[in-house]
Amino acid sequence: MTPKPEPRVDVNLPVRVFGMGADNRPFFQNAHARNVSDHGAKLSGIEKQLRPGDVIGIQFGDKKARCKVVWVVDAGALKKTQIGVQLVADQECPWTAILPRPERRGRRGRHVARQRRPQRAR
């Protein structure tokens, strides 16, 4: 049985991207995170040449994370370069707050509603 793909959210988040480019020179730039999940994202508007396997930093608000570049596509002059990134192990997802929360599920995969405990008489 193949695992289900993780839930993704189609957004347009302003992020700051930084690291070393393919030319081994440091770069800092603004970009947009789109199609995000709790393990990665598609970034657009990348100006620096990057390669799969490069590790870059991404900042969203005051949260930062290191990510590995998984794929790179030249999206044309207006969109510049798009890249797919995956969070490096043990990195906290910087956009967790905008992701939908997973439902609590019981042993058989059914939704479990939280039940209030009856109050004891005093």
C-alpha positions in Angstrom: 0.0 0.0 0.0 1.5 3.3 -1.0 1.5 6.1 1.6 -0.8 9.0 1.0 0.9 12.2 0.0 1.1 14.7 2.9 -1.5 17.5 2.9 -0.4 20.6 1.0 -1.7 24.1 1.1 -1.7 26.4 -1.9 -0.5 29.8 -0.6 1.7 32.8 -1.5 3.9 33.4 1.5 6.6 36.0 1.4 9.9 34.3 2.6 13.5 35.3 2.9 15.9 32.8 1.2 19.7 32.7 2.0 22.7 30.4 1.5 25.4 29.6 -1.0 24.6 29.6 -4.7 26.0 27.2 -7.3 28.8 29.7 -7.8 29.8 29.2 -4.1 28.9 32.9 -3.3 26.5 33.8 -0.5 23.1 35.2 -1.4 20.1 36.7 0.4 16.8 37.4 -1.4 13.1 37.6 -1.1 10.9 34.9 -2.7 7.5 33.3 -2.3 6.6 29.9 -0.8 3.8 28.1 -2.6 2.2 24.7 -2.2 3.6 24.2 1.3 3.4 21.2 3.7 4.9 20.6 7.1 8.0 19.0 5.3 8.6 21.3 2.4 7.5 23.8 -0.2 7.7 25.0 -3.7 9.6 28.4 -3.8 9.2 30.8 -6.7 11.1 33.9 -7.7 14.6 32.5 -7.0 17.2 34.6 -8.7 20.4 32.7 -7.8 21.3 29.5 -9.6 20.9 26.5 -7.3 21.3 22.7 -7.7 19.5 19.7 -6.3 21.3 18.8 -3.1 22.1 22.4 -2.1 21.1 23.3 1.5 19.6 26.8 1.9 18.0 28.7 4.7 14.4 29.9 4.6 12.8 32.5 6.9 9.1 33.1 7.3 8.3 35.8 9.9 10.7 35.2 12.8 11.1 31.4 12.1 14.0 30.0 10.2 14.7 26.5 8.9 17.4 24.8 6.7 16.1 23.0 3.6 17.5 20.8 1.0 16.8 21.7 -2.7 15.1 18.7 -4.3 14.4 20.0 -7.8 15.0 23.2 -9.9 13.0 24.5 -12.8 13.6 27.6 -14.9 10.1 29.1 -14.9 10.9 31.9 -17.4 11.8 35.6 -17.0 8.7 36.7 -15.0 8.7 33.8 -12.5 12.5 33.3 -12.5 13.4 30.0 -11.0 11.2 27.7 -9.0 12.6 25.1 -6.6 11.2 22.3 -4.5 12.7 22.1 -1.0 12.4 19.6 1.8 13.1 20.5 5.4 16.4 19.1 6.7 15.9 16.5 9.5 15.2 18.0 13.0 14.2 21.4 11.5 10.9 22.9 12.7 8.6 23.9 9.9 8.5 27.8 9.7 4.9 27.9 8.4 3.3 25.4 10.7 0.9 28.1 12.0 -0.8 28.4 8.6 -1.2 24.6 8.0 -4.5 22.9 8.8 -4.4 20.8 12.0 -4.9 17.1 11.5 -8.0 15.6 13.0 -7.6 13.3 16.0 -8.4 9.7 15.0 -9.3 6.7 17.0 -7.7 3.2 16.6 -9.8 2.4 13.5 -9.3 5.7 11.7 -12.6 7.2 12.8 -12.8 10.8 14.0 -12.8 11.0 17.8 -14.6 13.9 19.4 -13.3 15.1 22.7 -15.8 14.3 25.4 -16.1 16.4 28.5 -15.8 14.5 31.8 -18.9 14.8 34.0 -18.1 17.0 37.0 -18.2 15.3 40.4 -20.6 16.5 43.1 -18.8 18.3 45.9 
